[in-house]
Amino acid sequence: MNGGSSLSSSSWLCPTELDRARVIDANDRVRTIRHIGAGAVGLALLAVAPWIGWWTLGLLALCALNFANVERRIHTSPRPERVSAWAIVITLGLIAVGVAISGGPHSPALPWMVLPAAMVAARFRPQVVIAALALTTVTIVIVTLGVDPAATISDPVNVIATLALLAGIVSIVWALQSAELHHRDEAILDPLTGLLNRHALVPRFVEISLQARLTGQPVSLVLCDVDGFKEINDEHGHDRGDAVLRDIAYELRKRLRSFELVYRLGGEEFLIVLPGIGLEGGIVTAERLREAVEQARPKDISVTISLGVSSAGGATVDYDELFRAADSALYEAKRAGRNRVHAAERLGVAGDLDALTADGSRSPRPAHAR
């Protein structure tokens, strides 16, 4: 099995795939606003440069380069949240240097230290926002009380006003972002199972395919279908059938690692995306999922699943091709008796690969299952 965990794994910044998707989406949505804000800051620095010095434009240029690097890397990095977070921390440091040089507690740039924390509130989960508030507060104290303690103590008005502004701006951005995320989650989360849906799959797979092209790593798809689900609904009722789907979704999530992504496509069909995992690893993962569902007996009903696996690597990673191949393999698993795993031929690689059946034996690959 390939080292997929090195491509994408959970972190404190983004413990779930949904958190990571939010960071990328927020970066795209606030791009225009960020450019407007940067332009306003640039014009302000040009206007006041005769009084505070032209050196401030150098710090502005460094900030611009910093965020240009974010634009270049965020959609191709396996850890986009770290790219975004480090850019914000660097921006806070550059502003802090400017404040320290231009007067500390009396610097006209002191209120600008609020901006990086507002960027965090627009991108990250509450725990990260709280950490950003704490870091910004400590940094403000360092560049004011640490630079000129006497001036800060004798006239703390600017410092107190900046701290109040920090709390106010971050609270407003946080509230707006929370409302936006609530509506966004309703659009990309399956309400029955809580899994991501098709709307979340498309943009995420674009990023995964870009990573694969850059790194040459493989990507595997596992298409999963509940065997005889119509009979379950007919015999036990739709409410019991929905409960079975929720339990299956739970078993799938529980058996997958943080970088292995599961989506509900609709009905009783699920799709697992495995970045950095080749065909053999995909087969092992699929077999693990098959066994888990069979042993779980959701709602005390004997339930099995059939799975089709496809894989490609590097420049050959294409969602439509992979999905068609996984769908054909799933059809073969159903035709062969259900409750088993079949794998399509690895795309872009010559030579036949055998299908892995539920009992662990191997059967010849059908010529059309690609």
C-alpha positions as CSV (number, residue, x, y, z in Angstrom):
1,M,0.0,0.0,0.0
2,N,1.2,3.5,-0.8
3,G,1.9,6.0,1.8
4,G,-1.4,7.9,1.5
5,S,-1.1,9.4,5.0
6,S,1.8,11.5,3.9
7,L,-0.5,13.2,1.3
8,S,-3.3,14.2,3.5
9,S,-4.0,13.6,7.2
10,S,-5.9,15.3,10.0
11,S,-4.3,18.1,11.9
12,W,-5.3,20.3,14.8
13,L,-6.0,23.1,12.4
14,C,-8.4,20.9,10.3
15,P,-9.3,17.6,12.1
16,T,-11.8,16.7,9.4
17,E,-12.0,16.8,5.6
18,L,-14.9,19.3,5.9
19,D,-12.7,21.7,7.9
20,R,-10.1,21.5,5.2
21,A,-12.6,22.1,2.5
22,R,-13.8,25.2,4.4
23,V,-10.3,26.7,4.4
24,I,-9.9,26.3,0.7
25,D,-13.4,27.5,-0.1
26,A,-13.0,30.6,2.2
27,N,-9.7,31.5,0.5
28,D,-11.4,31.5,-2.8
29,R,-14.4,33.5,-1.6
30,V,-12.5,36.3,0.2
31,R,-9.9,36.7,-2.6
32,T,-11.5,39.8,-4.0
33,I,-12.2,41.3,-0.6
34,R,-8.5,40.6,0.4
35,H,-7.3,42.4,-2.7
36,I,-9.5,45.4,-2.0
37,G,-8.2,45.5,1.6
38,A,-4.6,45.2,0.5
39,G,-5.1,48.0,-2.0
40,A,-6.6,50.3,0.7
41,V,-3.7,49.6,3.0
42,G,-1.2,50.2,0.2
43,L,-2.8,53.6,-0.6
44,A,-2.8,54.5,3.1
45,L,0.9,53.7,3.4
46,L,1.7,55.7,0.3
47,A,-0.2,58.7,1.7
48,V,1.5,58.6,5.1
49,A,5.0,57.6,3.9
50,P,6.3,61.2,3.9
51,W,5.6,61.3,7.7
52,I,6.4,57.7,8.9
53,G,8.9,56.6,6.2
54,W,9.0,54.8,2.9
55,W,10.3,51.7,4.5
56,T,6.7,50.7,5.2
57,L,6.2,49.9,1.5
58,G,8.8,47.2,1.9
59,L,6.8,45.5,4.5
60,L,3.7,45.8,2.3
61,A,5.6,44.2,-0.6
62,L,6.6,41.3,1.7
63,C,2.9,40.8,2.7
64,A,1.9,40.8,-1.0
65,L,4.6,38.1,-1.8
66,N,3.4,36.1,1.2
67,F,-0.2,35.9,-0.1
68,A,0.9,35.4,-3.7
69,N,2.6,32.3,-2.4
70,V,-0.7,31.2,-0.8
71,E,-2.5,31.6,-4.1
72,R,0.1,29.5,-5.8
73,R,0.2,26.7,-3.3
74,I,-3.2,26.3,-1.6
75,H,-4.9,24.2,-4.3
76,T,-1.9,21.9,-4.8
77,S,-0.6,21.5,-1.3
78,P,-1.6,18.3,0.6
79,R,-1.9,20.5,3.7
80,P,-3.7,23.7,2.5
81,E,-4.6,24.7,6.0
82,R,-1.0,25.0,7.0
83,V,-0.2,27.2,3.9
84,S,-3.1,29.5,4.9
85,A,-2.2,29.5,8.6
86,W,1.5,30.2,8.1
87,A,0.7,33.1,5.7
88,I,-1.5,34.7,8.4
89,V,1.1,34.2,11.1
90,I,3.8,35.8,8.8
91,T,1.4,38.7,8.1
92,L,0.9,39.3,11.8
93,G,4.7,39.2,12.3
94,L,5.3,41.8,9.5
95,I,2.6,44.1,10.9
96,A,4.1,43.7,14.4
97,V,7.6,44.7,13.1
98,G,6.0,47.8,11.5
99,V,4.2,48.7,14.7
100,A,7.4,48.3,16.8
101,I,9.5,50.4,14.4
102,S,6.9,53.2,14.0
103,G,6.1,54.0,17.6
104,G,5.0,50.9,19.5
105,P,2.0,52.0,21.6
106,H,1.6,55.2,19.6
107,S,2.0,53.6,16.2
108,P,-0.7,54.5,13.7
109,A,-0.5,51.0,12.4
110,L,-1.4,49.4,15.7
111,P,-5.1,48.8,14.8
112,W,-4.0,46.9,11.7
113,M,-2.9,44.1,13.9
114,V,-6.6,43.1,14.0
115,L,-6.5,42.0,10.4
116,P,-4.8,38.6,10.6
117,A,-7.1,37.5,13.4
118,A,-10.1,38.5,11.2
119,M,-8.6,36.3,8.4
120,V,-8.5,33.4,10.8
121,A,-12.1,33.9,11.8
122,A,-13.1,33.8,8.1
123,R,-11.4,30.4,7.5
124,F,-11.0,28.2,10.6
125,R,-13.0,26.5,13.3
126,P,-13.7,28.1,16.7
127,Q,-10.7,26.6,18.5
128,V,-8.3,28.0,16.0
129,V,-10.0,31.4,16.1
130,I,-9.5,31.5,19.9
131,A,-5.8,30.6,19.5
132,A,-5.5,33.4,17.0
133,L,-7.1,35.9,19.4
134,A,-4.6,34.8,22.1
135,L,-1.6,35.0,19.8
136,T,-2.7,38.5,18.5
137,T,-3.2,39.8,22.1
138,V,0.2,38.6,23.2
139,T,1.8,40.1,20.1
140,I,0.1,43.5,20.7
141,V,1.4,43.4,24.3
142,I,4.9,42.7,23.1
143,V,5.0,45.5,20.5
144,T,3.6,48.0,22.9
145,L,4.4,47.2,26.5
146,G,7.6,45.4,25.5
147,V,8.8,48.2,23.2
148,D,8.0,51.2,25.4
149,P,6.6,50.2,28.8
150,A,6.6,53.7,30.2
151,A,4.6,55.2,27.3
152,T,2.2,52.2,27.3
153,I,1.5,52.5,31.0
154,S,1.2,56.3,31.0
155,D,-1.1,56.4,27.9
156,P,-2.7,52.9,27.3
157,V,-5.7,54.3,25.2
158,N,-4.4,53.1,21.8
159,V,-3.7,49.6,23.2
160,I,-7.0,49.3,24.9
161,A,-8.9,50.5,21.8
162,T,-7.0,48.1,19.6
163,L,-7.8,45.1,21.9
164,A,-11.5,46.1,21.9
165,L,-11.4,46.4,18.2
166,L,-9.8,43.0,17.9
167,A,-12.6,41.4,20.0
168,G,-15.3,43.3,18.1
169,I,-14.1,42.6,14.5
170,V,-13.3,38.9,15.1
171,S,-16.7,38.4,16.7
172,I,-18.5,40.0,13.8
173,V,-16.5,38.0,11.2
174,W,-17.0,34.8,13.2
175,A,-20.7,35.3,13.4
176,L,-21.0,35.9,9.7
177,Q,-18.8,33.0,8.9
178,S,-20.8,30.7,11.2
179,A,-24.0,31.6,9.4
180,E,-22.3,31.0,6.0
181,L,-21.0,27.7,7.1
182,H,-24.3,26.6,8.4
183,H,-25.9,27.2,5.0
184,R,-22.9,25.7,3.2
185,D,-23.0,22.6,5.3
186,E,-26.7,22.1,4.5
187,A,-25.7,22.1,0.8
188,I,-22.8,19.7,0.9
189,L,-23.8,17.3,3.7
190,D,-26.2,14.4,3.3
191,P,-28.9,15.0,5.9
192,L,-29.6,11.3,6.5
193,T,-26.1,10.1,7.1
194,G,-24.0,13.2,7.8
195,L,-21.6,12.2,5.1
196,L,-20.4,14.6,2.4
197,N,-22.4,14.5,-0.8
198,R,-21.8,14.9,-4.5
199,H,-21.6,18.7,-4.2
200,A,-18.6,18.3,-1.9
201,L,-17.0,15.6,-4.0
202,V,-16.4,17.6,-7.2
203,P,-14.1,20.4,-5.9
204,R,-12.3,18.1,-3.6
205,F,-11.5,15.6,-6.4
206,V,-10.1,18.4,-8.5
207,E,-7.6,19.1,-5.8
208,I,-6.7,15.4,-5.3
209,S,-6.2,15.0,-9.1
210,L,-3.9,18.0,-9.2
211,Q,-1.9,16.6,-6.3
212,A,-1.6,13.3,-8.1
213,R,-0.4,15.0,-11.3
214,L,2.3,16.9,-9.3
215,T,3.5,14.0,-7.2
216,G,2.8,11.0,-9.5
217,Q,0.9,9.3,-6.6
218,P,-2.1,7.0,-7.3
219,V,-5.7,7.6,-6.5
220,S,-8.3,4.8,-6.0
221,L,-12.1,4.9,-5.9
222,V,-14.2,2.4,-4.1
223,L,-17.9,2.4,-5.2
224,C,-20.1,0.7,-2.6
225,D,-23.7,-0.5,-2.9
226,V,-25.9,-2.1,-0.3
227,D,-27.1,-5.5,-1.4
228,G,-30.8,-6.0,-1.7
229,F,-31.7,-2.7,-0.1
230,K,-35.1,-2.6,-1.7
231,E,-36.0,-5.8,0.0
232,I,-34.9,-4.3,3.4
233,N,-37.2,-1.4,2.8
234,D,-40.1,-3.6,1.7
235,E,-39.7,-6.0,4.6
236,H,-38.8,-3.7,7.5
237,G,-40.1,-0.3,6.4
238,H,-38.4,2.9,5.1
239,D,-37.6,4.2,8.6
240,R,-35.7,1.0,9.4
241,G,-34.0,1.2,6.0
242,D,-32.9,4.8,6.8
243,A,-31.5,3.6,10.1
244,V,-29.6,0.9,8.3
245,L,-28.0,3.4,5.9
246,R,-27.0,5.6,8.9
247,D,-25.3,2.6,10.6
248,I,-23.5,1.6,7.4
249,A,-22.3,5.2,7.0
250,Y,-21.0,5.0,10.6
251,E,-19.2,1.8,10.0
252,L,-17.6,3.1,6.8
253,R,-16.4,6.3,8.5
254,K,-15.1,4.3,11.5
255,R,-13.0,2.0,9.4
256,L,-11.4,4.7,7.3
257,R,-8.4,6.8,8.1
258,S,-8.6,10.6,8.2
259,F,-7.3,11.1,4.6
260,E,-9.7,8.4,3.2
261,L,-12.9,10.2,2.1
262,V,-16.4,8.8,2.0
263,Y,-19.4,10.3,0.2
264,R,-23.0,9.3,-0.1
265,L,-23.9,9.6,-3.8
266,G,-27.6,8.9,-3.2
267,G,-29.9,6.0,-2.3
268,E,-27.8,3.1,-1.0
269,E,-24.7,4.0,-2.9
270,F,-21.5,5.3,-1.3
271,L,-18.1,6.4,-2.8
272,I,-14.8,6.2,-1.0
273,V,-11.9,8.2,-2.4
274,L,-8.4,7.0,-1.4
275,P,-5.6,9.6,-2.2
276,G,-2.2,8.1,-2.4
277,I,-3.5,4.5,-2.4
278,G,-2.9,2.2,-5.3
279,L,-5.1,-0.6,-6.6
280,E,-3.8,-3.3,-4.2
281,G,-4.3,-0.9,-1.2
282,G,-7.8,-0.1,-2.5
283,I,-8.7,-3.7,-2.6
284,V,-7.6,-4.2,1.0
285,T,-9.5,-1.2,2.1
286,A,-12.7,-2.3,0.3
287,E,-12.4,-5.8,1.7
288,R,-12.0,-4.4,5.2
289,L,-15.2,-2.3,4.7
290,R,-17.1,-5.3,3.3
291,E,-16.3,-7.4,6.4
292,A,-17.1,-4.6,8.8
293,V,-20.6,-4.1,7.4
294,E,-21.3,-7.8,7.3
295,Q,-20.2,-8.3,10.9
296,A,-22.0,-5.1,12.2
297,R,-25.6,-6.3,11.4
298,P,-27.1,-2.8,11.3
299,K,-30.3,-2.7,13.3
300,D,-29.9,-6.5,13.8
301,I,-30.5,-7.1,10.1
302,S,-28.2,-9.2,8.0
303,V,-26.8,-6.6,5.6
304,T,-24.0,-7.0,3.1
305,I,-22.4,-4.6,0.5
306,S,-20.7,-5.1,-2.8
307,L,-17.8,-2.9,-3.8
308,G,-16.0,-2.0,-7.1
309,V,-12.4,-0.7,-7.0
310,S,-10.6,1.4,-9.6
311,S,-7.2,3.1,-9.6
312,A,-5.0,5.4,-11.6
313,G,-1.8,7.3,-11.0
314,G,-0.2,10.7,-11.8
315,A,-1.5,12.3,-15.0
316,T,-3.9,9.5,-15.7
317,V,-6.1,10.4,-12.7
318,D,-9.5,11.4,-14.1
319,Y,-12.7,11.2,-12.1
320,D,-15.0,10.2,-15.0
321,E,-12.7,7.3,-16.1
322,L,-12.2,6.1,-12.5
323,F,-15.9,6.2,-11.7
324,R,-16.8,4.3,-14.9
325,A,-14.2,1.7,-14.0
326,A,-15.4,1.3,-10.4
327,D,-19.0,1.1,-11.6
328,S,-18.2,-1.7,-14.0
329,A,-16.3,-3.5,-11.3
330,L,-19.2,-3.1,-8.9
331,Y,-21.5,-4.5,-11.6
332,E,-19.2,-7.6,-11.8
333,A,-19.3,-7.9,-8.0
334,K,-23.1,-7.9,-8.1
335,R,-23.3,-10.3,-11.0
336,A,-20.9,-12.7,-9.3
337,G,-23.2,-13.1,-6.3
338,R,-22.9,-9.9,-4.2
339,N,-21.1,-9.4,-0.9
340,R,-17.7,-9.3,-2.6
341,V,-15.1,-6.9,-3.9
342,H,-14.1,-6.7,-7.6
343,A,-11.4,-4.5,-8.9
344,A,-11.0,-3.0,-12.4
345,E,-7.8,-2.9,-14.3
346,R,-5.6,-0.1,-13.1
347,L,-6.1,2.7,-15.6
348,G,-3.1,3.6,-17.7
349,V,-1.2,0.4,-16.8
350,A,-1.0,-2.5,-19.2
351,G,-1.7,-6.0,-18.1
352,D,-4.6,-7.7,-16.4
353,L,-5.1,-7.6,-12.6
354,D,-7.3,-10.2,-10.9
355,A,-10.5,-9.3,-9.0
356,L,-10.6,-10.1,-5.3
357,T,-13.7,-11.9,-4.2
358,A,-15.3,-11.9,-0.8
359,D,-13.9,-15.3,0.2
360,G,-10.4,-14.1,-0.6
361,S,-10.0,-16.0,-3.9
362,R,-9.2,-14.4,-7.2
363,S,-11.2,-14.6,-10.3
364,P,-10.1,-13.5,-13.8
365,R,-10.8,-9.9,-14.7
366,P,-13.7,-9.4,-17.2
367,A,-12.3,-7.7,-20.4
368,H,-14.8,-4.9,-20.2
369,A,-14.4,-4.0,-16.5
370,R,-12.1,-1.0,-17.0
